[in-house]
Amino acid sequence: MRWAVVLVCSVLFAANAAAGEVRPVSVKVSFQERQGPLTIDRMALGQGGLSEEPMWASRIAEIRALRPKIIRLFIQEYVDLLPTPDKYHFGTLDRCVETILKTGAKPLMCICFKPRVLFPEINQDLVEPNDYEAWESLIYRLVAHYRDRGAGIRYWEVANEPHIGESGGCPYRFRPDSYVRYYRRTVSAILRADPKARVGGPALANARSPILPALLGTCDKEKVPLHFVSWHVYSSDPKAVRSTIDYVKDLLKKHPKLKPETFLDEWNMDLRNPRSTRGFSHATSPRSSGR
């Protein structure tokens, strides 16, 4: 391990020298302290809701070489799961799921769509379906479909950035009370279809949204299943990333009975304030706001 540290430092020094920047670097490594396993295989990938087509079907071999265990998949309007009342359509989503399975990974299914049948008006403040029984039936059929196909899907995430409206990937802007209702009804349907499923959320863009403490409080008090908590961060500062982890962990200490996994499942640089440091570059990816 000591040689690995020296090698990394040498590579970094060479990269800076090539860029015309020679600066002293101090690295401190402690071999006496242990913080647990690195579990690098938990560093995963994701596919946003940009198209009804499997976006990287021609790159399955390259993705498989990375050996990911989980690939997060947005379930958005493009897949058209409920084209008309009581008519279910899973064929389009099947292609995306099958592409992920071919890589050796399992999908983490992010439920972030509003079928027209149940949400006839595109309005980010109309966040709950006009018929919860029909919504639960759709979610039940969706989960049962992949259970029966032996897809091995474990994780179902309820919503994506549900507190910020259109820019969060789906036209909804929940409040704490409405999200908790939506979560309760959605996970009830998921677990009826597959009692072995792992359910969670709320995949917040800002971990400090009041939605998270409301969800934790309700799940603790009413024993609503919550197997994982998820959130996102948009910062180029490692300390800012760490602060979101500390914040969520501190919240969870107030609810010791819950014991959910924690997923930081979108980890992005601050593209609005890019660093001007030489040698620093970033790649951008477009996002979709649903239908």
Backbone hydrogen bonds in HBPLUS format (Angstrom, degrees):
<---DONOR---> <-ACCEPTOR-->    atom                        ^
c    i                          cat <-CA-CA->   ^        H-A-AA   ^      H-
h    n   atom  resd res      DA  || num        DHA   H-A  angle D-A-AA Bond
n    s   type  num  typ     dist DA aas  dist angle  dist       angle   num
A0004-ALA N   A0001-MET O   3.05 MM   3  4.97 118.3  2.45  90.9 106.7     1
A0005-VAL N   A0001-MET O   3.09 MM   4  6.50 149.9  2.19 149.3 156.0     2
A0006-VAL N   A0002-ARG O   3.14 MM   4  6.48 160.4  2.18 149.4 154.2     3
A0007-LEU N   A0003-TRP O   2.91 MM   4  6.13 157.6  1.96 148.5 154.7     4
A0008-VAL N   A0004-ALA O   2.97 MM   4  6.22 161.4  2.00 150.5 154.7     5
A0009-CYS N   A0005-VAL O   3.02 MM   4  6.24 163.5  2.04 151.3 155.6     6
A0010-SER N   A0006-VAL O   2.91 MM   4  6.13 153.3  1.99 147.5 155.2     7
A0011-VAL N   A0007-LEU O   2.95 MM   4  6.23 158.0  2.00 152.7 158.1     8
A0012-LEU N   A0008-VAL O   2.98 MM   4  6.23 162.6  2.01 152.4 157.1     9
A0013-PHE N   A0009-CYS O   2.91 MM   4  6.11 156.6  1.97 146.9 153.5    10
A0014-ALA N   A0010-SER O   2.91 MM   4  6.13 159.8  1.95 149.0 154.4    11
A0015-ALA N   A0011-VAL O   2.91 MM   4  6.14 155.0  1.97 149.1 156.0    12
A0016-ASN N   A0012-LEU O   3.03 MM   4  6.26 161.1  2.07 150.3 154.5    13
A0017-ALA N   A0013-PHE O   2.91 MM   4  6.11 157.4  1.96 149.2 156.1    14
A0018-ALA N   A0014-ALA O   2.95 MM   4  6.13 154.4  2.02 145.3 151.9    15
A0019-ALA N   A0015-ALA O   3.18 MM   4  6.42 136.7  2.38 136.2 147.3    16
A0019-ALA N   A0016-ASN O   3.09 MM   3  5.06 126.7  2.39  92.4 106.6    17
A0021-GLU N   A0016-ASN O   2.78 MM   5  4.99 156.1  1.83 157.6 149.3    18
A0020-GLY N   A0017-ALA O   3.00 MM   3  5.09 161.8  2.04 106.6 111.0    19
A0042-ARG N   A0039-THR O   2.87 MM   3  5.71 166.3  1.89 125.0 129.1    20
A0043-MET N   A0040-ILE O   3.03 MM   3  5.57 163.5  2.06 114.6 120.0    21
A0045-LEU N   A0070-ILE O   3.48 MM  25  6.79 165.3  2.50 150.0 152.3    22
A0072-ARG N   A0045-LEU O   2.85 MM  27  6.28 158.4  1.90 145.6 141.6    23
A0047-GLN N   A0072-ARG O   2.66 MM  25  6.06 156.5  1.72 168.8 175.6    24
A0074-PHE N   A0047-GLN O   3.16 MM  27  6.45 162.7  2.19 176.9 175.6    25
A0059-ARG N   A0056-TRP O   2.92 MM   3  5.26 162.1  1.96 116.8 120.9    26
A0063-ILE N   A0059-ARG O   3.06 MM   4  6.34 161.8  2.10 155.6 160.8    27
A0064-ARG N   A0060-ILE O   2.80 MM   4  5.95 160.2  1.84 154.1 160.4    28
A0065-ALA N   A0061-ALA O   3.04 MM   4  6.24 142.0  2.19 141.6 150.9    29
A0066-LEU N   A0063-ILE O   3.00 MM   3  5.35 144.9  2.13 106.6 116.9    30
A0067-ARG N   A0064-ARG O   3.00 MM   3  5.22 150.8  2.08 106.3 115.5    31
A0106-LYS N   A0069-LYS O   2.94 MM  37  6.15 155.4  2.00 133.2 137.3    32
A0071-ILE N   A0106-LYS O   3.05 MM  35  6.25 151.2  2.14 142.3 146.3    33
A0108-LEU N   A0071-ILE O   3.01 MM  37  5.91 154.3  2.07 123.8 127.0    34
A0073-LEU N   A0108-LEU O   2.87 MM  35  5.96 167.1  1.89 156.6 156.8    35
A0110-CYS N   A0073-LEU O   2.94 MM  37  5.86 173.0  1.94 157.3 157.2    36
A0075-ILE N   A0110-CYS O   2.92 MM  35  5.86 156.4  1.98 166.7 162.1    37
A0112-CYS N   A0075-ILE O   3.36 MM  37  5.76 151.7  2.45 139.8 146.2    38
A0079-VAL N   A0076-GLN O   3.23 MM   3  6.27 157.7  2.29 128.6 131.2    39
A0080-ASP N   A0077-GLU O   3.02 MM   3  5.43 153.4  2.09 114.6 122.5    40
A0089-HIS N   A0081-LEU O   2.90 MM   8  4.70 157.7  1.95 127.5 131.0    41
A0087-LYS N   A0084-THR O   3.04 MM   3  5.41 156.0  2.10 140.1 135.8    42
A0094-ASP N   A0090-PHE O   2.85 MM   4  5.98 149.9  1.94 154.4 164.4    43
A0096-CYS N   A0093-LEU O   3.04 MM   3  5.26 120.1  2.42 102.7 117.2    44
A0097-VAL N   A0093-LEU O   2.98 MM   4  6.29 164.3  2.01 160.0 164.6    45
A0098-GLU N   A0094-ASP O   2.79 MM   4  5.94 164.8  1.81 156.6 160.8    46
A0099-THR N   A0095-ARG O   3.08 MM   4  6.18 148.2  2.19 137.2 145.1    47
A0100-ILE N   A0096-CYS O   3.22 MM   4  6.54 156.4  2.28 145.9 151.1    48
A0101-LEU N   A0097-VAL O   2.97 MM   4  6.29 162.4  2.00 153.5 158.6    49
A0102-LYS N   A0098-GLU O   3.02 MM   4  6.20 144.5  2.15 143.7 152.0    50
A0103-THR N   A0100-ILE O   3.00 MM   3  5.44 149.3  2.10 110.4 119.6    51
A0104-GLY N   A0101-LEU O   3.03 MM   3  5.29 158.5  2.07 108.9 115.9    52
A0109-MET N   A0155-TYR O   3.04 MM  46  6.26 151.0  2.13 158.2 149.1    53
A0157-GLU N   A0109-MET O   2.77 MM  48  5.99 166.5  1.79 152.3 157.1    54
A0111-ILE N   A0157-GLU O   2.82 MM  46  5.98 166.7  1.83 169.3 169.2    55
A0159-ALA N   A0111-ILE O   2.93 MM  48  5.15 136.0  2.13 132.5 143.8    56
A0118-LEU N   A0115-PRO O   3.04 MM   3  5.59 134.3  2.25 112.4 123.0    57
A0119-PHE N   A0115-PRO O   2.80 MM   4  5.85 136.6  1.98 150.8 164.4    58
A0130-ASN N   A0118-LEU O   2.99 MM  12  5.37 159.9  2.04 141.6 147.9    59
A0126-LEU N   A0123-ASN O   3.00 MM   3  5.42 164.4  2.02 116.5 121.7    60
A0173-ARG N   A0124-GLN O   2.43 MM  49  5.21 126.4  1.70 170.2 151.2    61
A0135-TRP N   A0131-ASP O   3.03 MM   4  6.36 153.6  2.10 148.3 156.6    62
A0136-GLU N   A0132-TYR O   2.83 MM   4  6.04 165.5  1.85 152.1 155.3    63
A0137-SER N   A0133-GLU O   2.94 MM   4  6.11 150.5  2.03 140.7 149.3    64
A0138-LEU N   A0134-ALA O   2.98 MM   4  6.22 153.5  2.05 144.8 151.2    65
A0139-ILE N   A0135-TRP O   2.97 MM   4  6.29 165.6  1.99 157.2 160.2    66
A0140-TYR N   A0136-GLU O   2.84 MM   4  5.95 160.6  1.87 148.1 154.1    67
A0141-ARG N   A0137-SER O   2.94 MM   4  6.11 164.5  1.96 147.4 151.5    68
A0142-LEU N   A0138-LEU O   2.90 MM   4  6.09 155.2  1.96 149.2 156.7    69
A0143-VAL N   A0139-ILE O   3.00 MM   4  6.20 171.7  2.00 157.0 157.6    70
A0144-ALA N   A0140-TYR O   2.90 MM   4  6.00 167.4  1.91 155.2 159.5    71
A0145-HIS N   A0141-ARG O   2.88 MM   4  5.86 146.0  2.00 139.9 148.7    72
A0147-ARG N   A0143-VAL O   2.94 MM   4  6.17 146.4  2.05 147.3 158.1    73
A0148-ASP N   A0144-ALA O   2.85 MM   4  5.95 164.6  1.87 151.9 154.8    74
A0149-ARG N   A0145-HIS O   3.19 MM   4  6.36 134.9  2.40 132.4 144.2    75
A0151-ALA N   A0146-TYR O   3.14 MM   5  5.50 167.5  2.16 165.7 165.5    76
A0150-GLY N   A0147-ARG O   3.15 MM   3  5.33 158.0  2.20 104.9 111.6    77
A0198-ARG N   A0154-ARG O   2.61 MM  44  5.48 171.2  1.61 157.3 154.1    78
A0156-TRP N   A0198-ARG O   2.86 MM  42  6.19 155.2  1.92 167.8 174.6    79
A0200-GLY N   A0156-TRP O   3.19 MM  44  6.61 140.7  2.36 159.6 160.1    80
A0158-VAL N   A0200-GLY O   2.83 MM  42  6.13 168.9  1.84 161.9 162.8    81
A0161-GLU N   A0203-ALA O   2.70 MM  42  5.35 147.6  1.81 140.5 146.6    82
A0174-PHE N   A0162-PRO O   2.65 MM  12  5.62 157.8  1.70 176.0 169.2    83
A0168-GLY N   A0165-GLY O   2.96 MM   3  5.72 165.0  1.98 127.0 131.9    84
A0169-GLY N   A0166-GLU O   3.37 MM   3  6.20 157.5  2.42 127.2 126.1    85
A0172-TYR N   A0170-CYS O   2.63 MM   2  5.72 132.4  1.85 117.7 101.4    86
A0179-TYR N   A0175-ARG O   2.90 MM   4  6.02 165.1  1.92 169.1 173.7    87
A0180-VAL N   A0176-PRO O   3.08 MM   4  6.18 161.9  2.11 146.7 151.5    88
A0181-ARG N   A0177-ASP O   3.18 MM   4  6.43 157.8  2.23 144.1 149.3    89
A0182-TYR N   A0178-SER O   3.00 MM   4  6.16 168.8  2.01 149.9 153.3    90
A0183-TYR N   A0179-TYR O   2.73 MM   4  5.89 162.1  1.76 157.3 162.5    91
A0184-ARG N   A0180-VAL O   2.95 MM   4  6.05 167.9  1.96 148.3 151.6    92
A0185-ARG N   A0181-ARG O   3.07 MM   4  6.30 169.7  2.08 157.2 158.8    93
A0186-THR N   A0182-TYR O   2.98 MM   4  6.02 156.4  2.04 146.3 153.5    94
A0187-VAL N   A0183-TYR O   2.91 MM   4  6.03 176.0  1.91 163.1 163.6    95
A0188-SER N   A0184-ARG O   3.15 MM   4  6.14 143.5  2.29 137.5 147.4    96
A0189-ALA N   A0185-ARG O   3.33 MM   4  6.57 153.9  2.40 139.9 144.9    97
A0190-ILE N   A0186-THR O   3.06 MM   4  6.39 157.4  2.11 148.0 154.8    98
A0191-LEU N   A0187-VAL O   2.98 MM   4  6.04 170.1  1.99 148.7 150.7    99
A0192-ARG N   A0188-SER O   3.10 MM   4  6.24 138.7  2.28 138.4 149.1   100
A0193-ALA N   A0189-ALA O   3.20 MM   4  6.39 151.3  2.28 143.6 150.2   101
A0194-ASP N   A0190-ILE O   2.90 MM   4  6.17 148.4  2.00 145.6 155.7   102
A0197-ALA N   A0194-ASP O   2.98 MM   3  5.52 168.8  1.99 123.2 126.2   103
A0227-HIS N   A0199-VAL O   2.74 MM  28  5.37 147.1  1.84 159.0 170.4   104
A0201-GLY N   A0228-PHE O   3.31 MM  27  6.63 143.6  2.45 140.5 143.2   105
A0230-SER N   A0201-GLY O   3.03 MM  29  5.09 151.8  2.11 104.9 112.1   106
A0203-ALA N   A0230-SER O   2.98 MM  27  4.57 122.3  2.32 111.5 116.8   107
A0232-HIS N   A0204-LEU O   2.63 MM  28  5.77 136.1  1.82 169.7 172.4   108
A0209-SER N   A0206-ASN O   3.00 MM   3  5.74 154.1  2.07 131.5 130.5   109
A0212-LEU N   A0209-SER O   3.31 MM   3  6.20 146.0  2.44 123.1 126.4   110
A0214-ALA N   A0210-PRO O   3.30 MM   4  6.37 156.7  2.36 144.9 151.6   111
A0215-LEU N   A0211-ILE O   2.89 MM   4  6.09 154.2  1.96 150.9 158.1   112
A0216-LEU N   A0212-LEU O   2.94 MM   4  6.18 170.4  1.95 163.0 164.9   113
A0217-GLY N   A0213-PRO O   2.93 MM   4  5.97 160.5  1.97 143.1 148.8   114
A0218-THR N   A0214-ALA O   3.05 MM   4  6.19 160.5  2.09 145.9 150.8   115
A0219-CYS N   A0215-LEU O   2.93 MM   4  6.08 169.9  1.94 156.7 159.8   116
A0220-ASP N   A0216-LEU O   2.95 MM   4  6.00 153.7  2.02 146.0 153.1   117
A0221-LYS N   A0217-GLY O   2.95 MM   4  6.03 167.5  1.97 146.8 150.8   118
A0222-GLU N   A0218-THR O   2.79 MM   4  5.66 167.2  1.81 153.2 157.7   119
A0223-LYS N   A0219-CYS O   2.97 MM   4  5.04 114.1  2.42 122.5 131.0   120
A0261-GLU N   A0227-HIS O   2.85 MM  34  6.20 165.6  1.87 142.2 138.4   121
A0229-VAL N   A0261-GLU O   2.80 MM  32  6.22 152.8  1.87 152.4 157.9   122
A0263-PHE N   A0229-VAL O   2.75 MM  34  6.04 166.2  1.77 161.8 164.0   123
A0231-TRP N   A0263-PHE O   3.05 MM  32  6.61 145.8  2.18 160.2 169.2   124
A0233-VAL N   A0266-GLU O   3.07 MM  33  6.50 148.6  2.17 155.5 165.3   125
A0268-ASN N   A0233-VAL O   3.00 MM  35  6.18 176.1  2.00 165.7 165.1   126
A0235-SER N   A0268-ASN O   2.92 MM  33  6.32 140.6  2.07 166.3 154.0   127
A0240-ALA N   A0237-ASP O   2.93 MM   3  5.33 128.7  2.20 109.8 123.0   128
A0241-VAL N   A0237-ASP O   3.22 MM   4  6.65 153.7  2.29 152.1 159.8   129
A0242-ARG N   A0238-PRO O   2.93 MM   4  6.20 162.3  1.96 149.2 153.9   130
A0243-SER N   A0239-LYS O   2.89 MM   4  6.08 145.8  2.01 139.7 149.1   131
A0244-THR N   A0240-ALA O   3.35 MM   4  6.66 143.9  2.48 142.0 148.6   132
A0244-THR N   A0241-VAL O   3.20 MM   3  5.56 131.8  2.45 103.3 114.6   133
A0246-ASP N   A0242-ARG O   2.96 MM   4  6.30 162.2  1.99 156.5 161.2   134
A0247-TYR N   A0243-SER O   2.93 MM   4  6.05 153.1  2.00 140.8 148.4   135
A0248-VAL N   A0244-THR O   3.03 MM   4  6.24 168.2  2.05 149.5 151.7   136
A0249-LYS N   A0245-ILE O   2.95 MM   4  6.11 166.4  1.97 153.1 157.6   137
A0250-ASP N   A0246-ASP O   2.91 MM   4  6.04 153.0  1.98 144.9 152.1   138
A0251-LEU N   A0247-TYR O   3.01 MM   4  6.32 152.4  2.09 148.1 155.6   139
A0252-LEU N   A0248-VAL O   2.98 MM   4  6.26 157.7  2.03 152.0 157.9   140
A0253-LYS N   A0249-LYS O   3.10 MM   4  6.37 136.3  2.30 140.6 151.6   141
A0254-LYS N   A0251-LEU O   3.05 MM   3  5.58 149.0  2.15 110.0 118.8   142
A0255-HIS N   A0252-LEU O   2.91 MM   3  5.18 156.6  1.97 108.8 116.6   143
A0258-LEU N   A0255-HIS O   3.08 MM   3  5.90 159.3  2.13 126.5 131.5   144
A0273-ASN N   A0270-ASP O   3.28 MM   3  5.61 147.8  2.39 104.0 112.6   145
A0280-PHE N   A0277-THR O   3.15 MM   3  5.68 157.1  2.20 133.7 134.6   146
